[in-house]
Each structure stands twice: as C-alpha cells, then as structure tokens.
C-alpha cells in the first residue's frame, strides 16, 4: 500500500463583511461606553456644583448642561483608558503580534460607568523583550495621560466646608494624588475638604486602574512584566500577589470584587504565565531599569482603601477628596 498523498488544505474563505462587522463591534463598544460614562459624568458634574452633603441642583437629564457637564468625566476617562490600550496595541504592532483593536466595556457603575477596556492578543509572544514591552507599554501610557489630567482635575476642584453627620464616599488617595494635591492646595484647614472635579475623579480612576493592572498576577500587565524579568519563578510572585490581594479585603471591602476576579482567573488559567516563543532572549539593562520604574508607578498609584463609605461626625484633622 502506498501512502495517500498529503494535499494542501485551502484556507477557509474570508467573509468580505467581517472587517466591517469588526469595526462596528469596536465602534459600538466605544460609543456605548462614551454614552454611559457621559451619563454618570453628568451626575458627577451635578454633585460638583453643590457642597458635599447637599442636594444637587435639579437639571433635566435630557438637557444640554447635564450632558455637556458629563463630558468632563467621559472624555478624561476614555483618554486614559484609550492611551493604556493604545500602548499595548502599538507595542504588539511593533513586534508583528496579531492583536485586536480595543474593546471598551460600558458598565452600570455610578462611580466609573465602565469596567475598563482590553485588547485580544491572538499570537504567541516572540520573546521576553516583546512580552515586557507589550505588558509595560499600557500602564506607562495610561499613567502619562492620567498625571496631567490629575493636575487639571485638582486645579479645577474647590475647597468646601467639611460636612458633619452625613454619610459620604471617600476615595483613597495614592501617593501621587497626595503630592499633587499638596502642591496645588497646600494644607487645607481641618474644617475643609477638597471637593473633587469630575476630571479629578476620572484621573483617580485611571490611577487605580494602573495600579490594578500592575499587580504581578498571571496574565495581567504586571504579570507579563514579572514573567519577562523572572521567568518561571514569576509563578510564586503571582501566588504571593494573590495572597496580598486577599489580605487587602480585610483592610477595605472595596477589594472584594477584584480579589474574586483574581481567584477566578487563577482557577481558570492557573498561576503560571505561558512561555514566549523564545524565553532565552535577555531583557537587557534598559528594560530592567524600566521594570523598576513600573514598580515605582505601581507604588505611586496604589492605595490600600480605594473606596470607603464614611460618616462624618466631626471635622477631622486632615483634608481629603470626597464625593
């Protein structure tokens, strides 16, 4: 018996409508996220028009002032998220890695209006240098956009009297937030706090998203960086980081959702990062220095209690951002 000849299998036919549908999906996600973030941004704007603890002015939700006011927040938050994903996408294109355009995710969350954004990487990463650049480019790009927006948002903010006997949402202040606030406003009197402008809220969310992505866990951005630097040993860094995140739920309940998501990801994908096509390519000193910079960015953006509901009974000795 002679073996059957191996005939080439023709590729599946390409649907000419697929590129259009792909653009419609990405554009639809972006438009939906823009509308939802502008809507919740409108509520942030109404809240900013009044002092903390007071009822906001009554504006029609179909009115131009409500929606134009919401643009302060939506444009800022989409700029940060867009820069983050563009960093990943450009790095992928640089190394010839097939990646999708960003998917923006709208969400019925009053504080943010979005779950964030992501891109799909369809190829195996060629080597550790590419993995490092792709993983680090997003947080660095988002951070570069978030910092000037933070300064602008704090500059547009205003001191207001500290409310008493009122329940309010307190946003945790990362180190870079505290430094920028002190540089612009100094030490506020104990009976005042800084009422955060919607641009400042967007920048705060951008800093939080940067810190979350830089956790060295599995296939998060920080996990890519950790694997590029430490190789297979990054598995233990992932497990240690997951333990830290679980411990943070004892500090603030706002970590519970993130901790649950990390546990699900580790259960489904495992704690080990998939290897690149060539793990033997060294990073070099410049990327090792950038890895240290990534740790510094994480430290500047991290806060142990991101969101807390507090009840003010008396004016505290220190000022802080509030909603």
N, C-alpha and C positions, 0 to 999 in steps of 0.2 A: 504494500500500500504506500502510495506516495502521499506526503502531507499536502493538505489543501494550501493553495497559495494564500498569503496574507494580503488582502486587498485593503487599500486605504479607505478609511471611513470618511465620507464627506462631512464637513461641518454642518450643523443644523442651520436651516435658513434663517436669515436675520429679518426680523419684523421691521419694516421701514417706519412703522408708527412708534416703535419702542423709544427712540430718543426723545420724541415729543412727549410721550407719556412720562418719561423720566423727569423732564424739565417741569412738567405740570405737577408732579408729585413734590419735587423740591420747592417749586414756587408756591404751591398751595400750602405746604407746611410753614413756609416763611410768612406768607400772608396771614394765615390763621394765628400764628404766634404774634405777629405785629398787631393784629386787632385785639387779641386778648390782653397783651401787655399794655397796650394803649388804654384799654378799658380800666384795668386795675391801676394803671398810672394816673388815670383821671381821679380815682379815689385818693391816691397818694397826694395829688395836687390839691384836692379839696381839704384834706387833712392839714396840708401845709399852710393853707390860708387862715387857719384858726390856731389858737393856742392849744397846747396839749391838755386834753381833758374836756374841751369844749366841743359842742356840736358843730360840725362843718356847715358852711352855707348851703342853702338849697339851690342846686343848679340842675336844670333838666339834663338827663343822661343823653338826650339826643342833641344837646346844644353844642355849639362850636367851642365855647370856652372850656367845657368839660373835656372834649376830645383833644383839643389843641394843648390843654394843660397836661394831658396824658402823654403827649409826645416827649416831654422832658424825660420821662422814665423809659418809655419803649425804645426810643432811638438810642439812648445811652446803653441800655442792657443788651440790645441787639448788636450794637457796635462792639461791645466786649466779647459777647459770645461769637460773633462773626469773625473777629480777629483771632480768637482762640482756634476755631476750626479752620480758618484760612491758613494759620501757621502749620497745622497738621497737613493740610491738603497740598500746600506749596512744597513742603518737605517730601511728601510722597511723590509728587511730580518730578522733583529733582532727582530722585533715585529710580525713576521709572516704575514705581509701585502703583498698581491699579487701585484707585480709591474713588469713592463716590463724592459727589458734592455734599455739603452739609444738610442734615435733616434737623430742622428746628422743631422743638416739641412744645406746643401750647399746653397749658395746664390750668385748671381752675383753682389756682393758689393765690389768695389775695395779696400776699407779700411780693410775689415774683411774676405770676402769670405764665410761667414757663418752667419746664423741667430741665431746660438747657438745650444743647444741640450735640450732634455726633456725626462722624463720617464712618463709612464702612470701608475697611481695607480688605481687598479681595486677593492679594498676593502674599506669598511668603516674603518676609523682610530679608533683603540680600545679606546683610551683615550687621554687626553690632553698632557700627558707626551710623548706619542708616536708621537703625532702631532708636538710638539715642536722639538723633536729630528729629525724627518724626515725633517721638514722645515728648521731648522738651520744647519743641517749637510752639506748640499750642499754649501751654501755660505762660511762656515768656511773652508771646504776642498779646495774649489777653491781659497780662499784667501791665505791659507797656501802655495799653489803651486805658485800663482801669485807673491807673495812678493819676493822670491829668484830669480824668472825669471825677475822681475823688476830690481833688483840689478844687475843681469848679463847683462840685456839689456842696462842699463845706463852705466855700466862699458865698454861695447863694443862700446858705442856711441862716438862721437867725436865733439869737438867744430869746428865750421866753421864760416867764416865771415858772418855777417848779411847782407842779400841782400836788395837792395833798388829798388823801382819802379818795384816790382814784386808781383803778386798775389800768395798766398800760403795758405795751410791748416794749421791752428793752432789747436793743441789738448789741451783741458783744462787739467790742472794739479791738480789732487787730492792732499790732504794734504800729504798722504804717499809718493806720487811721488815727491812732492817738498822737503820733508825731505830727501829722498834717493838721489835725485839729488844734494842737497846742501852738503850732507855728502861725496859724491864721487867727486864732481867737485868744491865745494865752490861757490863763486860768480863770474860768468863769466864777462869779460869786456862788456861794453854796446854795443860794435860793433861786438859781437859774440853771437851765439846761439848754443844749443846742438842739433846736427843732430842725430836723434833717430835711433838706430839699429833696424832691424826687430824684434828681441826678445823683445825689449822695447815696440814696437808697440803692439805685442801680449799681453804683460803684462798689458799695458794700457787698451786694450780692456777687458782683464779679470777683471781688477778693475772696469771698467764701468759696465760690466755685473753683477758683485757682487752687486754694488750699486742699479742697476735697480731691481734686484730680491729681495733686502731687503726693497724696498718700502712696507710699511704695507698696501697693497691693496688686498682685497678679497683673492684669492687663489694663489697669489704669495708667495714666500718663507717668505717674511716679513709679509704677511697676515696670514700665518699659525702661525708664532710666536706671532703675535698680538692677534689672537683668543685664543691661548693657555694661554696667560697671562691675557687677559681682558674679555674673553668670548664673550657674545653677544654684549657688548659695543664696540667691535672692529669694528662694522658696522660704527660707527661715525668716527673712526680713518681712515677707508677706504675712506669715503666721504671727510674727510679733506685732506688726502693724494692726492686724485684725484684732488682736488681744487689746491693744491700746484703744481702738475704736469702741470695742465692747465696754472697756473700763470708763470711757468718756460718757457713756449713757448714765453712769452713776453721778456724774458731775452735772449734766444737763439732759433733760428729756428730749431736747431737740436733736440729739444724736441717734435716737432710736430708729428712725426711718433709714438713715444712712447705714447704721450697723446691720439692720435686717437685709438691706440690699447687698452689702458686702458678704454677709453669710451666704446668701443665695448664690451670688456669683462664685464664691469659693466652692460651694457644694456642687454646682453645675460644671464649672470649668476646672476646678482643682486649684491648689495653691502654686503650682509650678507654671512658670511662663514658657510658652512654646519657643523652641530654639529658632535662631535665624538660619538662613541657608549656609552661612559660614561664620561660626562663632569664634574663629581663630583670628579674625581681623582685630588688631588692638585699637583702643579708643584714641590714645594719644593724650598728651598733657593738656591741650586746649579743651578737649571735651571733659576731662576730669575736673578742670577748673570750672567749667560750666555746670558740672554736676554739683559742685559745692555751691555755686550760685543758685541752683534750683532748690537746694536745702534752705538757703537764705531767703529766697522768695516764699517758700512754704512757711518759714518762721514769721515773716512779716505779715502774711495773710491769715494765719491761724488764730482762732480764738476758742478757748475751751468751752464757752457757753454762748453759742451763736444767737439763740433766740430764747428769751425768758419773759414770762408774764409776771410782772411785779406789782405790788400795791404800795403806793407811796403814802405813808402815814405822816411823815415829817420831812422837811427839806434835808437831803443827805449832804455830806460834806463835799462831794465831788460832783462835777457835771458829767453828762453823758448824752449820747444820741438816743432819741426816743421816737416812737411813733404812737 
